[in-house]
Amino acid sequence: MARYIDDLAGAIYDVLKFIFKCICYLIAGMLIVGVPLYLIALVFNMLH
C-alpha cells in the first residue's frame, strides 16, 4: 500500500511540475514578445 501511495504522490508531483513549467514558459514568452511590441507601439503612437 505504501508503494501505491508513493507512486501516486510521484505522479501528482510530476503533473503539477509540468503544469507549473508550462505556465512559466507561457509567462516568459509573453514577456519576451509582449514588452518589445508594447514599446514599439508606444513609440509609433508618440510619433503619430
Secondary structure, DSSP 8 states (H G I E B T S, - for coil): -HHHHHHHHHHHHHHHHHHHHHHHHHHHHHHHHHHHHHHHHHHHHHH-
